[in-house]
Amino acid sequence: MSAEIDLRKFEQTSGNLKWLPMVAAAFLRQLPQWRVDFAAALATRNLTYQGDLLHKIKGSCYAVAAYPTIEVIRQAEAAHALGKPLRPSRLLRHLESVEAELHAIVASAPAK
C-alpha cells in the first residue's frame, strides 16, 4: 500500500502499528505550518531557518517512517550545507505523498 510510509519499520521502531494513527495525526497538524514557514524562509532567503526547518521536518518524518522523504531531505540538507540553493519542488511532492498516506491511515483507524 505505502510508497512513503514504511509500515514495517514503523512497527519495528514503535513496537506496534496501533500508534501510527496518533503519530500521523500529530504530523498532519504541523504540516500546514511547516509549508508556510518553509515558503517564507525560501522567499526571504533565510538560510538558517531553511536548515532548521529541514532538520525539524526530517525528524518528524522519522517518527512516521517516511523514509523516501527522509532521503530527499538529507540531499537537500547536503546541498544547503554546500551553500547551494534549495529546490523545494521534489521535497514538496514527497510531503504531499506523505500527507495523503497519513490521512488514509488516520481515516482507516478504528474509532476509540
Sequence and secondary structure as in RCSB ss.txt:
>XXXX:A:sequence
MSAEIDLRKFEQTSGNLKWLPMVAAAFLRQLPQWRVDFAAALATRNLTYQGDLLHKIKGSCYAVAAYPTIEVIRQ
AEAAHALGKPLRPSRLLRHLESVEAELHAIVASAPAK
>XXXX:A:secstr
  SS  HHHHHHHHS GGGHHHHHHHHHHHHHHHHHHHHHHHHTT HHHHHHHHHHHHHHHHHTT HHHHHHHHH
HHHHHHTT    HHHHHHHHHHHHHHHHHHHHHS   
